[in-house]
Amino acid sequence: ILDGVGDGIFGVAAVLVMADLTQGTGRFNFAQGLVATGIGLGAACSNWMTGRIVDHYGYNTGFLFLAAVAALALLTFTLAVPESLKKEDCQASHQ
């Protein structure tokens, strides 16, 4: 259930962020393709990499690895995506 809810939220949020970042450039479809490629590679690589980590170091280490990847993504979106910045920070980054 949570996977479906997350996918529904991410699907809408990703399109909105891409539309904002590519506004007026004519590269929306290209950006959408890049995001879809990244999602596919991430889905394949995370299963493979976490499987290798679990085989060598155990389930706790595999879980902590995926938690670290998620924390890094959260930090990146919080600090780098214009929609998550304060108005003053966003205006300063566009100048």
N, C-alpha and C positions, 0 to 999 in steps of 0.2 A: 504494500500500500504506500509506504513512504517513498519507494523508488518511483512510483507513478506520480505522486504529488511533486517530488523533486524534479522529475523530468518535465512536468507541466509548467512549473515555475521557471526552470532554466530555459525551456524552449521559448517562452515569451520574453524573458529577460535578455537572452542572447540576441534575439532579433532586434529588440529595442536598442541595445548597446551598439550593435553593428550599424543600425540605421543612423544613430547619432554620430558615430565615429566616421562613417563614410558619406555623410550628408554632402551633396553637391559634387562628389568626386566621380560618380558613375561606377563605383567599385563595390556596390552592395553585394552583388551575386558572387564576386570573387571572395569577399570576406566571408560570406556564408559558406562557401566551399572550403575555405581554410578552417573555419570552426568545425565543420562536419568532419573533415579529415583529422583534425586534432582530437575530436571526441572518439573517433574510431580507433586511432592509434593508441589513445589513452586507455580505452577499454581493453584492447588486446594486450598492451604492454603491462598494465597494472595486474592483470590476472597472471601473466607469465612471471613477472618480477616478484610478485608477492608469493607465488607458488614456490619459487626458488628460495626465497628468504625463509618461508615456513619449513621447507625441507631441511635447510641447513641450520636454522636457529630457533625454530619453534613458532607456535601460534602467537604468543605474546609479542614477539619481535615483528611478526608480519602485521599485526594489528597496529602496533606503534608506528611502523613505517607508513601505513596508509593514513593514520591520523596526522603524521607530520606532513604528508603531501597535501592533505585537506587544509591544515593550518597554513601552509605556505600559499595555497590558492586563496584562502580567505584574506590573508595579509596583502597579497597582490591586488585583489579586487578592492579592498578597503583603501589602499594607498594610491592606486594607479588609475582606477576607473573614474572618469569625470562625474558620473552620477552619484558616486559615494562621497565625493568631496564637498566641503562646505562651499557656499557661494563665493566667498572671498578667495579661497584657495583655487577654485575652478577658474575664476576670472584672471587670477595671477598666472596660472599655467597657460592660458590662451594668449597672453601678451608677449 
